[in-house]
Amino acid sequence: MRVRGTYIIIGVLIVSLFTMNKCKNTDIEKLKADAHKTLLKSDKLRLEKNGIYKKYVTDSLTKKELKDKVRDLQIKVKNPIIVEKLIFRPKYIKKETDTIYIKGDTIKIIDYYPKKQEPFLRYTLLKVKDSSESEFKFLKKIKLELVVNQLESGLMEASVKSNDFIEIDKVSVNMLPKQKKDKVNNLGFLLGAGFESNIDNKKGLILNTGLRYKKTYLHLQATTNQSIGVSLIKEF
């Protein structure tokens, strides 16, 4: 009976250790996930000194939430993965008019935005007596460049760059969570049963239990013939 009681105690301790380790890992993962969501929620659009706007990527949406955002944009696709939304506008400037030409009843004004060198827009006003005509000519295309980078912390960050005269008001990049690779479970619990019969024709049942850490096995064995054994096995 003493052997059987010892075996039961050892088995209970092993199961308790395995359960506590599993619960601890689950709690840690939940804390990490909560901290990740809080950081994404509190993040604001940031303008770096080099003129690049930065914003964390929201990578915790469900498929339904992502589809809802796509639907709001009135874009029809079947399996969205990433949704991006950028809001921008030309910067406000106040400057001297580049050219003013006046001759009799004729006035001609030519101005450039944001400046005469490498302009984006040329504005021309021609006024002759009581009639006037305005012309807006866009001389350069607006470019938006976006790069998504993974930081050492695991966060995804979007970096957006545009023309100097463009001011970005909002950057929103939403995506489905990254597919997690199946984690290798280094710790495992072993449980089994068997039957034995020796040369004296004594028969008994065998109960096996133990722990696995990677490729190392701690193996405990007890039998109804009141014997107990311990072994350490290494897999190569």
C-alpha positions in Angstrom: 0.0 0.0 0.0 2.9 2.3 0.8 4.2 2.0 -2.8 0.8 2.7 -4.3 0.4 5.8 -2.0 3.8 7.1 -3.0 3.0 6.6 -6.7 -0.3 8.4 -6.3 1.4 11.4 -4.6 4.1 11.5 -7.4 1.4 11.3 -10.1 -0.6 14.2 -8.5 2.5 16.4 -8.3 3.3 15.8 -11.9 -0.3 16.6 -13.1 -0.3 19.7 -10.9 3.0 20.9 -12.3 1.8 20.3 -15.9 -1.5 22.1 -15.2 0.1 25.1 -13.5 2.6 25.5 -16.3 -0.2 25.5 -18.9 -2.3 28.0 -17.0 0.7 30.3 -16.5 1.5 30.3 -20.3 -2.2 31.1 -21.1 -2.3 34.0 -18.6 0.9 35.4 -20.1 -0.4 35.2 -23.7 -3.6 36.9 -22.6 -1.7 39.8 -20.9 0.4 40.2 -24.0 -2.7 40.3 -26.3 -4.4 42.9 -24.0 -1.3 45.1 -23.9 -1.1 44.9 -27.7 -4.7 46.0 -28.2 -4.3 48.9 -25.7 -1.2 50.1 -27.5 -2.9 50.0 -30.9 -6.0 51.8 -29.5 -3.9 54.7 -28.0 -1.6 55.2 -31.0 -1.8 58.5 -32.9 -0.5 59.5 -36.3 3.1 60.7 -35.9 5.2 63.0 -38.2 8.9 62.3 -38.1 11.6 65.0 -38.8 12.3 63.4 -42.2 8.7 64.1 -43.3 7.5 60.5 -42.9 4.2 59.9 -41.2 4.0 56.7 -39.0 1.1 54.8 -37.5 0.8 51.3 -36.0 -1.1 48.7 -38.1 -4.2 47.3 -36.5 -3.6 43.5 -36.9 -6.2 42.1 -34.6 -9.4 42.4 -36.6 -11.7 39.5 -37.2 -12.7 38.6 -40.8 -16.1 40.2 -40.3 -14.6 43.4 -39.0 -12.3 43.7 -41.9 -15.1 43.0 -44.4 -17.2 45.7 -42.7 -14.4 48.2 -43.3 -14.2 47.2 -47.0 -17.9 47.5 -47.3 -17.8 51.1 -45.9 -15.3 51.9 -48.7 -17.8 50.6 -51.2 -15.1 48.3 -52.7 -16.3 44.8 -53.6 -13.7 42.0 -53.1 -14.2 38.4 -51.9 -11.4 37.8 -49.4 -9.8 41.0 -48.1 -6.6 40.8 -46.1 -5.5 44.4 -45.7 -7.5 47.6 -45.8 -5.8 51.0 -46.1 -7.3 54.4 -45.8 -5.4 57.7 -46.1 -6.8 61.2 -45.9 -4.6 64.1 -47.0 -4.7 67.6 -48.3 -2.4 70.3 -49.8 -0.8 72.5 -47.1 -2.0 76.0 -46.6 0.5 78.6 -47.8 0.5 82.4 -48.1 3.0 84.0 -50.5 3.6 86.9 -52.9 2.1 86.6 -56.3 4.7 85.5 -58.8 3.7 87.6 -61.8 1.2 90.5 -62.3 0.9 92.0 -65.8 -1.3 95.1 -66.3 -1.8 96.9 -69.6 -4.8 99.1 -70.1 -7.9 97.1 -69.4 -6.0 93.8 -69.4 -4.7 92.2 -66.2 -2.9 88.9 -66.2 -1.8 87.1 -63.0 0.3 84.0 -63.0 1.0 82.2 -59.7 2.5 78.9 -58.7 1.8 76.5 -55.8 3.7 75.8 -53.6 6.5 77.7 -55.3 7.7 78.6 -58.8 10.5 76.1 -58.7 9.1 72.6 -59.2 5.5 73.7 -58.9 2.5 71.4 -58.4 -0.1 73.9 -59.7 0.0 77.0 -62.0 -2.8 79.5 -61.6 -3.5 82.0 -64.4 -6.1 84.8 -64.3 -6.7 86.9 -67.4 -9.0 89.8 -67.1 -9.9 91.9 -70.2 -12.4 94.8 -69.6 -15.5 93.2 -68.0 -14.6 89.6 -68.7 -12.2 87.3 -66.8 -10.9 83.8 -67.2 -9.1 81.5 -64.7 -7.0 78.5 -65.4 -5.7 75.9 -63.1 -3.0 73.6 -64.5 -1.6 70.7 -62.4 2.0 70.2 -63.3 3.0 67.4 -61.0 1.4 64.2 -59.8 0.7 63.5 -56.1 2.6 60.5 -54.9 1.9 58.4 -51.8 4.3 55.8 -50.7 3.5 53.3 -48.0 5.7 50.7 -46.4 4.6 48.3 -43.6 7.5 47.3 -41.3 7.6 44.8 -38.4 9.2 46.3 -35.3 11.4 44.3 -32.9 8.5 44.5 -30.4 6.3 42.5 -32.9 4.1 45.5 -33.8 3.5 46.3 -37.4 4.0 50.0 -38.4 3.0 51.8 -41.5 5.3 54.5 -42.8 3.8 57.0 -45.3 5.7 59.5 -47.5 4.3 62.1 -49.9 5.1 65.4 -51.6 6.4 68.1 -49.3 3.3 70.2 -49.9 0.9 67.4 -48.9 -0.3 67.2 -45.3 -1.6 63.8 -44.2 -4.4 63.9 -41.7 -5.2 60.2 -41.2 -3.6 56.9 -41.8 -5.5 53.7 -41.1 -4.1 50.3 -42.1 -6.1 47.3 -40.9 -5.3 43.6 -41.5 -6.1 40.2 -40.3 -3.8 38.7 -37.6 -0.8 37.0 -38.8 -1.2 33.2 -39.1 0.5 31.8 -36.0 2.8 29.0 -36.5 2.1 25.9 -34.5 4.2 26.2 -31.4 6.4 23.3 -30.4 5.2 22.1 -27.0 8.4 21.3 -25.2 6.7 20.1 -22.1 4.4 17.0 -22.1 2.7 14.7 -19.7 2.9 10.9 -20.2 0.4 8.4 -19.0 0.0 4.7 -19.9 -0.8 1.2 -18.6 0.4 -2.3 -19.3 0.5 -5.9 -18.2 3.4 -8.1 -16.9 4.0 -11.7 -16.2 7.3 -13.1 -14.7 8.9 -16.6 -14.6 7.2 -17.3 -11.3 3.9 -16.8 -13.1 3.2 -13.7 -11.1 1.0 -11.4 -13.0 0.3 -7.7 -12.5 -0.8 -4.5 -14.0 1.6 -1.7 -14.8 0.8 2.0 -14.5 3.2 4.4 -16.3 3.4 8.2 -16.0 6.1 10.9 -16.4 7.2 14.1 -18.0 8.6 15.0 -21.4 10.9 18.0 -21.9 11.8 18.3 -25.6 13.5 14.9 -26.2 14.1 13.9 -22.6 11.7 11.7 -20.8 11.4 11.2 -17.0 9.5 7.9 -16.7 7.8 6.6 -13.5 6.4 3.0 -13.3 4.4 1.3 -10.6 2.9 -2.2 -10.6 0.2 -4.0 -8.6 3.0 -6.3 -7.4 4.1 -3.4 -5.2 7.2 -2.4 -7.2 8.1 1.1 -8.4 10.7 2.3 -10.8 12.2 5.5 -12.2 14.0 6.0 -15.5 15.4 8.8 -17.6 15.3 8.4 -21.4 16.9 10.6 -24.0 15.8 10.6 -27.6 18.5 10.9 -30.3 
